[in-house]
Amino acid sequence: MNWLSNKWKAVWKEEKGLGTLEILLIIAVLVVIAVVFRKWIVSWVNQLFTDTQEEIDTIDNLRPSDPPATP
């Protein structure tokens, strides 16, 4: 058991690859957040697209459909 404890302490103190571990932990946290809030995120993005499409339609309706005739 002492051997395992010593190995664990050595691994914990080792700083090689620490940046990689931090990146993996950040990615893992982001994935968990995305999974937990998946329905809310999908709903929010769909609402953004809907609002954007409505704005585009409003702008298109404000433009004259035919250019004025030139004599």
C-alpha positions as CSV (number, residue, x, y, z in Angstrom):
1,M,0.0,0.0,0.0
2,N,2.9,2.3,0.8
3,W,4.3,1.7,-2.7
4,L,1.0,2.8,-4.3
5,S,0.8,5.9,-2.1
6,N,4.4,6.9,-3.1
7,K,3.6,6.3,-6.8
8,W,0.4,8.4,-6.5
9,K,2.3,11.3,-4.9
10,A,5.0,11.1,-7.6
11,V,2.4,11.2,-10.3
12,W,0.6,14.1,-8.6
13,K,3.9,16.1,-8.3
14,E,5.0,15.4,-11.9
15,E,4.3,18.5,-14.0
16,K,5.0,17.0,-17.5
17,G,1.8,16.9,-19.5
18,L,0.0,19.1,-17.0
19,G,-1.1,21.5,-19.7
20,T,-2.6,18.6,-21.6
21,L,-4.5,17.4,-18.5
22,E,-5.9,20.9,-17.9
23,I,-7.1,21.1,-21.5
24,L,-8.8,17.6,-21.2
25,L,-10.5,18.7,-18.0
26,I,-11.8,21.9,-19.6
27,I,-13.1,19.9,-22.6
28,A,-14.7,17.4,-20.2
29,V,-16.4,20.2,-18.3
30,L,-17.7,21.8,-21.5
31,V,-19.0,18.5,-22.7
32,V,-20.9,17.9,-19.5
33,I,-22.4,21.4,-19.6
34,A,-23.4,20.9,-23.2
35,V,-25.1,17.6,-22.3
36,V,-26.9,18.9,-19.2
37,F,-28.2,22.1,-21.0
38,R,-28.6,20.5,-24.4
39,K,-32.4,21.1,-24.7
40,W,-32.0,24.7,-23.6
41,I,-29.1,25.4,-26.0
42,V,-31.0,23.8,-28.9
43,S,-34.1,25.9,-28.1
44,W,-32.0,29.1,-27.8
45,V,-30.3,28.5,-31.1
46,N,-33.6,27.7,-32.9
47,Q,-35.1,30.9,-31.4
48,L,-32.1,32.9,-32.7
49,F,-32.6,31.5,-36.2
50,T,-36.3,32.2,-36.1
51,D,-35.8,35.8,-35.0
52,T,-33.1,36.3,-37.6
53,Q,-35.4,34.9,-40.3
54,E,-38.2,37.2,-39.2
55,E,-35.9,40.2,-39.3
56,I,-34.8,39.3,-42.8
57,D,-38.4,38.9,-43.9
58,T,-39.3,42.3,-42.4
59,I,-36.4,44.0,-44.2
60,D,-37.3,42.3,-47.5
61,N,-40.9,43.5,-47.1
62,L,-39.8,47.1,-46.7
63,R,-37.9,47.1,-50.0
64,P,-39.9,48.0,-53.1
65,S,-40.4,44.8,-55.2
66,D,-40.0,46.5,-58.5
67,P,-37.5,49.3,-59.3
68,P,-39.1,52.5,-60.5
69,A,-39.5,52.7,-64.2
70,T,-37.1,55.0,-66.0
71,P,-38.4,57.1,-68.9
